[in-house]
Amino acid sequence: MVLINTHYQNLAGSYLFAEIAKRLNAFVRDNPDKKLIRLGIGDVTSPLPPCVIKALRRAVDEQATAEGFRGYGPEQGYAFLREAVLEDAFAGLGLASDEIFISDGAKSDVGNFQEIFHADCAVAITDPVYPVYADSNIMAGRRLIYLPCVSENNFIPELPATRPDLIYLCLPNNPTGTVLTAAQLKLWVDYARAEDCIIFFDAAYEAYIHSPGIPHSIYEIEGARDVAVEFRSYSKMAGFTGLRCGYVVVPKSVQAVSADGAKISVRSLWMRRQSTKFNGCAYIVQRAAQAAHTAEGKRETRELIAGYMANAKVIRQAFEALGLKVFGGIDAPYVWVKLPAGLDSWKFFDALLQGATIAGTPGAGFGPSGEGYFRLTGFGSRADTLEAAERLRQFKI
Ligand code: MLT
């Protein structure tokens, strides 16, 4: 018999959102007459913006012509998209378009990026957070350092007491909705520079930042270009959860070391990895993503985001009316609720499902410090969100 990668045995039985989907499927099977409102996984519900659809159609038509047909694309992504990204999202930050790598979504990048580092690297993870960071490093057998983020510290992580090699920061945070000011983020950049760490900065929700003075990119912080890679996604920014597109920025100045102490460019390793294991995101999808960076695209995506943020406000108010302490939903599409003392988050998941037919996400699924909290998303349709708020008003905790 062949031995498995035994680190997989250290994972929870299933991925958080797969576990939730399994429970919801069972609920729907057993309750065919009830209307389930899904505010669990952060999946968008509005149609794609019209300019994205137009770009997709145009690109599909190109594929039907001898001149327009495209086979394999560049592994790093087409220059037209990398340049549009650079100009729209990173202008003036000293980056170049060959430091941008287009992918089939931030989940793949965030999950894969760790593999170019040694298995002995220690990894700092804010807790609670998007479960892919912990799971992908557990698969590789790495040691995790959890940085608790709870209401007592305003969900703001403290610098680690022992030095990690890799640091994951998700800002705006999934699930807590926390953002950091430039001064707060600078502490992390300075720490990484002083301690020779690399920051994995997940900015999948940057388009949801509404408060003034909050950095959208870590490269707005001086010195970050030497110590940080940044992940972005079109999923929540332009409704691409089904279409799939994202990118990672890997500045040439980010370096790590080989066993003999030689400095190695992280970008060159990522290029090597991607050109071996990835054949690029579909041409038609990259054309669709490019459309999101046009003036028309930005107007349409702003409207989309405004709709989801209005939903988040409705959910916030409904929980507040229940007398609960509510966080998030201001600079992020997630509403993070503190449950009454002693109430287990999976028990609350079941109670809300059975009592109000609403699916949310138990805080414990995002890490140990998420226990005692619960997450709902603003990504439902307006009608579902209003109905969920009404059901919450009737709900007895
Ligand atoms: C979430 O619900 O946390 C996200 O939708 C998960 C994801 O983006 O993969």
Residues whose N, C-alpha, C, O or C-beta is under 5 A from the ligand:
A	BS01	MLT	G40 I41 G42 D43 K107
